[in-house]
Amino acid sequence: MTVAGETHRCPPSEVLAAFVDARLPKKQVEALADHLSSCAECRFIVESASEFQAEEQAEVTEPQGGGAWRWLAIAAVIGGGFFLTPVPRMMWQTHVREATMRELVDAPLKKRLIEPRLTGGFRYGEWGVNRGPGDEEEPIDQMIAKDRAGQVITKTKNDPSADAARDRGVAWLVLNNADKAIKELTTVTEKQPRDARAWSDLAAAYIQKQQYSKAITAANRALALDPKLNEARFNKALATERLVPAESIREWTEYLKHDPYGLWALEARQMRKRAQEPP
């Protein structure tokens, strides 16, 4: 909600209606966008419109004279009623993308689906055989994660933004489709060459494709942009281990300098120990 005493600064319902209708002049759009960044109440109004629009867009056709009912609908939600106004397409796409991606990141996996690390806040999952020879069905947690990955791809298919392409790339990796992941993530690195997360995830995709030299190059690009990106550092060490196990000792040691605690660190120590063993 807005801070007490600042409610008068919120724009009137007619201005919000013009904003969602894409009828505001550019200068006013910029000013309103700045206001939305600090006003939870007005953001709630806009976000509520997004949610309603998702449910009704395919069924509801805007009547003639839509501008009038739009601002009345905004006034209604301020007074506790329902919001019936569509929001700008870009804002809605961002809302859907972020919400769907959060569901994928939060999927309760006991074992991760690919060996390299993905950016975005994925929790640790042990790597290994996910199903025994006698298992007839895929574990439910993996089915849930793959379903959510599919939703990310489906719900962002018409979103041309680089952020959406990066999310699709990660989703394709969860689905173990390295070719499509590489295609999406390469698009991101071409559009936004300073996106360290995209380079790190591209390194993961190259590892899945067993193109380890390319993976190391991509991981190095990520670390040059963001030296604190441990996902890229893990992927670099993993790709090096695949190429020359003895040389990966240095990379796993370097990883542990930056991430010495936790389950990822424990796995890194196990990988380093394996590389130290005689062939």
N, C-alpha and C positions, 0 to 999 in steps of 0.2 A: 504494500500500500504506500501511498505518498506520505512524506513526512508531514506531521501536524503543522498546520499553518501554511502549507504550500499547495493545497488543493486548487487555489485560484489560478495557479500556473498551468494547470492541465487544459488542453485545447477543448473547445466546445464540441459537441457531438457532430455538428455539421462539418467541422474540419476533419475529424476522424473519418467520417463518411467519404469525404472527398479524397482522403488519403487512400483508403481501401479501394476506392473507385478509380485511382490513378488519375485524378483530376487536379491535383495540387500543382502549383508552379514549382520548379526545381528548387528554388531557394527555401520555400516553405517545407518541401519534402525533407531537405537536409536538416532544417531546424526541428522538425517533428521527429526525425530519426534520432537526433541527439536527445530529445526529451524522452523518447521511448527507452533509451539506454539506461535512464536513471529513474524512470517511473514505473514501478511494478504494477500499479493499477491500470494504467493505459496499456501496458504490455499484455496484461491479462485479457483485456478487451480484444486486442488484436489476435492473441493466441486462441482465445475462445472461438473467434470467427474461423480460424484455421481448422479447428477440430470439427466444428459444425459443417464447414464446407466439405470436408473429407467424406462425411456421411451422406450429405444431401446433393452433392454436385451432380451425380449421375441421374438423379430423380427430379430435382427441382429446376424448373425453367423460370428465369427471372421475368416477372410481368412487365408490361409496358409502364413507363414512368417509374422505373426502378430507383432513380435517384432519390425520390421522395421517401419511399419506404425504407431505404437504406439508413438515412439519418434517424428516422423514427426508431428503427431497430437498435441503433447504437444507444439512443436515449433510453430505450427499454432495459438494456443490460446494465446501464449505470444505475437504474432504479431497481434492479433485481430481477429483470425479466430475461428473455432469451435473445441471443445475438444471431441475426440472420444474414449477416453480410459476408460475402466472400472477401478474401484478402489478396494482396498482390501475389502473383504466381511465384515469384522468386522467394518471397518470405515463407510461403506455404511449403515450397520444396525444401527449404532449409530446415524447417520445423520437422517435416516428415523424415528427412534423411538423418538428422541428429537423433531423433527418438528411436528410429529403427536400428541405427548403429549401436546405440546404447544397449538395446536388448541383446544384440549379438555379443557385444563385449562382456555383458553380464551373464552369459550362458554358463550354467553350473557344470562345466566339464571336469571330470575326474582325471582324464588323460587328454592331453592336447592332440589335435588332429594332424598337425604338421610339426616337424622337428624345429625349424628356425623360429625365431621370435617375431611377433607382429607388434606394431605400435598401436597406440590407442587405449592402453590400459587393460589389456587382457590379463587375467589372473594366471598364475602358474599352474601348469598341469604336467604331470609326469609324462615323459615320452617313452614309448615302447609298444609292444603288441597290444592293440586295443581289444582284440577278440581272440579267444582260444580256438583251436581246431574244432571243438565240439559245440561252439556257439552258433546257433542258427539265426539269431536276430541281432541287429546292431544295438548296442546299449542305448537306452532312452535318452541319456544326456547328450550323446552324439547326434541322435536324430533331431533333438530340439535345436542344437547349435546349427546343424545343416539347414533346418527349416528356416531359422532366423537369417542365415546367410542368403538363402533364396529370396527372402522377403526384402533384404537390402537391395539385391539386384533388381527385383521386380519394381520396387517403389522408387528407384532412382533412375530407371531406364530412360526417362524423358528429361532428366536433369543434366544439362551440358556442362555444369561447373566442374572445376578440377577437384574440388573436395568430394563431389559425388563419384567421380572416376576413381579416386583413391579408395573410397569406401567399397566400391564395386570390386576393385582389385583385391582388397583384403578378403571380401566375401568369397571371391573365386578361389582364393588360397584355402580358406576353410573348407571349401568343396573340393579341394585338391585338383583344381584345374589350373595348372601353372601357365599354360599358353594364354588363356584369357586374362589371367592376372597380369602377366607381363605386358600384354597389349594395353590394358587400362592404365597400369602404373607408368608405362613408358610415355603415354599421352600426358600424364600429370607432370613428369619430369621435363617434358618438352615445353609445356605451358608455364610451369612454375619451377624452373631449375634450382631454386633455392629452398624447395620443400624437402627438408631433411627426412621427414617421416616417409615420404613417397620413395626416396632413394633407399631407405632401410627396408621397406616392404618389397621393393623391387629386388633387393639382394635376397630376401627370403624366397621370392618367386624363382630366381635363378638357381638357388640351391635345390628347390623342388624339381627343377628342370635338369639338374646335374650339370649346370654351366657355372662351375665354381670360380673360374677366373673373372667372369662377368659379375658374379656375386661379390667378390672381393672389391672390384672397382666401384660398384654401386655402394657398398658399405663404406668405403673410404670417402666417397662423395658426401654421404650422410654425416660422417664424423667430422669432416672439414667444415660443414655447415653448423653442426651441433655436437661439440665434443662430449656432451653429457648424455647423448642418446645411447644408452646401454643396449637397446635392442639391436642397433647396428653393430655395436662392438661384439655382441654375442654371435651375430650372423657372420661377421668377418672371421672370427675364430673357428666357427663351424665349417665354413667354406675352405679355410686353410687346412683344417684337419682332413678334409676329403682329398685335397690335393697332395699335401706333404705332411703327414701326421707329426713328424718330428718338429717341423716349423710351427705347428699350432701350439706348442708348449709356451712359446713366448706370447702368443695372442691370448691364450687362456689366462696367463699370468697378468697380462695387461688388463683383461676384463675384470679380474678379481681385485685389482687396484682401485677400480672405480665402483665396483659392486661386491663388497666382501661378505655381505650377510644375506641370509634368506635362501629360499629354495633354488633360485636361479644360480646363486653362487655355489650351492652344494653340487648342482649338476655340472657347473664349470670345473669344479675341483675333480669331479669324477672323470670328466673328459680329459683334463690335463694328466691325471694319473694314468689313464689308458694310453695317452700319447707317449708317456715316459717309459712304458713297458717295452722290453726288447721285442723286435718283430719275430 
